[in-house]
Amino acid sequence: MLLTGIICGVLLGFVMQRGRFCLTGGFRDMYIAKDNRMFYALLIAIAVQSVGVFALIGAGVFEYSAGQLPILAVVIGSFIFGIGIILSGGCATGTWYRAGEGLIGSWIALAMYMLMSAIMRTGPLGSFTTAAREPVIGTDSIADTFGINVWFLVVPFVALVAFIVYRELKKPKVKIPQLKPKKTGLAHILFEKRWNPFVTAVLIGLIATAAWPLSAATGRVFGLGITAPSANILQFLVSGDIDFINWGVFLVLGIFLGSFFGAKMSGEFRLRVPDTKTCVRSASGGLLMGFGASLAGGCSIGNGLVMTAMMTWSGWIALVFMILGTWTASYFVFVRPAKQRAAASTAVTA
């Protein structure tokens, strides 16, 4: 049954790579380019997964309890994670799939992310992580907080997302110049044609839904997750303890394989070595990602996609502070330097 993790991961990696589903770029573009389409795509994936997972829970396929809310750890960790993904050039999942495209910078970020995640879980900072996540308030379930059925949250959310999609689809389409197709039929659609982000989001939502029963069948009652499995890989390589190998490990390895396949078939794979500055930035970003995600209890997928779909406080609070973290880092990494260059150029020509 563990092999279903590979299958799920391959599908996720392929869809994300071909659909260019990058939450880091999406959060950044909300601030810099005032472009919300990738954020809307994330909402679609959340809505699809939310309907699917709660339907499965209602059918008795598996049970899930949200637990309590470690609000301070979620807020601080998510904000730090948001800063980290800007520095590293991709979120946790994005780093895995971009590594499959041959980006050496993503390999560096991924190594540091795995290292810090392992340190935060069972390494020297393990006790710090436990202590930081101990202060909790109430239940993490939004529905339980208000004493209502969860469908009273899911249905309005789905309706809101449907309205947003309808409004976006009604906007005039911007024609993007397309190169003459080299492939035909299904090969053109899969490996050459530009994917619509909303279609990509639906596919990701379906994969995220399927991850729950597939993972639960192995005793791991959760959906898509990146941080803990990434740490587990390093912990297994160092200790040789087979207990670190679970469904999630196969999932993240599958993401890499799926992305590699998609990049090779579409001609987008090539080894790209960054300069020294980018290497340092990628490494520091990876460390911040590992620290922040471990503290918050999830990354942009574990919290931003999965726990939001489960209608938990931690998921939605984490999403807000991840976005605030990316906006803060975007200002100092992109906006402020651009303003300084513009001011310097104006001073020279004056």
C-alpha positions, 0 to 999 in steps of 0.5 A, spaced: 500 500 500 505 504 501 506 504 493 500 508 492 504 514 495 509 513 489 503 513 484 499 519 488 506 523 488 508 522 481 501 525 479 502 531 483 509 532 481 507 531 473 500 536 474 504 541 478 510 541 473 506 542 467 501 546 470 506 551 473 502 551 480 507 555 484 504 558 490 510 562 491 509 566 485 502 566 486 503 569 493 508 574 490 504 576 484 498 578 489 503 583 492 507 585 486 503 584 480 496 585 483 495 578 479 490 573 484 489 568 479 494 563 482 491 564 489 484 563 486 487 556 483 489 555 490 482 556 493 479 551 487 483 546 489 481 547 497 474 547 495 475 540 491 478 537 496 474 539 502 468 536 498 471 530 497 474 529 503 468 530 508 464 526 503 469 520 504 469 522 512 461 522 512 461 515 508 465 512 514 471 511 509 476 514 515 475 518 521 479 525 522 480 529 529 483 536 528 485 536 535 487 543 538 490 550 536 497 552 537 496 559 535 502 562 536 506 557 533 502 557 527 502 564 526 510 565 527 512 559 523 507 560 517 510 568 517 517 565 517 515 560 512 513 565 507 519 569 508 523 562 506 519 561 500 521 567 497 528 566 498 529 559 496 524 561 490 519 556 491 515 553 497 516 546 499 512 542 494 515 547 489 522 546 491 521 538 490 518 539 483 523 544 481 528 540 483 525 535 478 526 540 473 534 540 474 534 547 478 540 546 482 538 552 486 532 548 488 536 542 490 540 546 495 534 549 498 531 542 498 537 539 502 537 545 507 529 544 508 530 537 509 536 538 514 532 543 518 526 539 518 529 533 521 533 538 526 526 541 528 523 534 529 528 529 532 534 533 532 537 538 537 531 543 536 526 537 537 524 539 544 524 547 542 519 545 537 515 541 542 515 546 547 513 552 542 507 548 540 504 546 547 501 552 548 494 551 545 487 554 545 480 550 544 479 546 538 482 547 531 476 545 528 472 551 526 465 548 525 466 545 532 468 552 535 461 554 533 457 548 534 455 547 527 455 541 521 462 542 517 457 543 511 455 549 513 462 552 512 464 548 506 457 549 502 458 557 502 465 556 501 464 552 495 459 557 492 464 563 493 469 560 489 464 558 484 462 565 484 470 567 483 471 562 478 465 565 474 467 572 474 474 570 472 472 566 466 467 572 464 473 577 463 476 578 456 481 573 455 488 575 453 491 572 447 498 569 448 502 568 442 503 560 441 509 557 438 507 552 432 505 545 435 510 540 434 506 535 437 499 532 436 493 530 440 494 528 447 501 529 447 500 536 445 495 537 451 500 533 456 507 536 454 506 542 450 500 546 451 499 551 456 495 549 462 489 553 465 491 554 472 484 553 474 484 546 470 490 544 474 487 546 480 481 541 480 486 536 478 490 537 484 484 538 488 482 531 486 489 528 487 489 531 494 482 528 496 485 521 493 491 522 498 487 521 504 484 514 503 490 512 500 494 514 506 489 512 511 489 505 508 497 505 511 495 507 518 497 514 516 491 518 517 492 525 513 492 527 506 498 531 502 504 533 506 511 535 505 515 537 511 515 531 515 516 526 509 522 530 507 525 530 514 524 522 514 528 521 508 534 525 511 533 521 518 532 514 515 539 516 511 542 517 517 540 512 522 537 507 517 531 506 521 526 503 517 520 506 521 521 513 518 519 510 511 512 511 510 506 513 505 508 520 505 516 519 504 513 515 497 509 521 496 515 526 496 519 522 492 513 521 487 513 528 486 520 529 484 519 523 479 513 526 476 516 533 475 522 530 472 518 526 467 514 532 465 520 536 464 523 531 460 517 530 456 516 537 455 523 539 453 523 543 460 529 539 463 536 542 464 541 543 469 541 550 471 547 552 476 545 559 480 551 564 482 553 564 489 548 569 491 543 565 489 546 559 492 546 563 499 539 565 498 536 558 496 540 555 502 538 560 507 531 560 504 531 552 505 533 553 512 527 558 514 522 553 510 524 547 514 524 552 521 517 555 519 514 549 517 516 545 523 514 550 528 507 551 524 505 544 523 505 544 516 507 548 509 503 551 504 501 544 502 500 541 509 497 547 512 495 552 506 492 546 502 490 540 506 488 544 513 484 549 510 480 544 506 479 541 513 476 547 515 481 548 521 483 555 524 490 553 523 490 552 516 486 559 514 491 562 519 497 559 517 495 561 509 494 568 511 501 569 515 504 565 509 502 570 505 504 576 509 511 573 510 511 572 502 509 580 501 514 582 507 520 578 503 518 580 496 518 588 498 525 587 501 528 582 495 524 585 489 520 592 491 525 596 495 531 594 490 527 596 484 526 603 487 533 604 489 535 602 482 530 607 479 532 612 484 539 611 483 538 612 475 534 618 476 540 621 480 545 619 475 541 622 469 539 628 473 
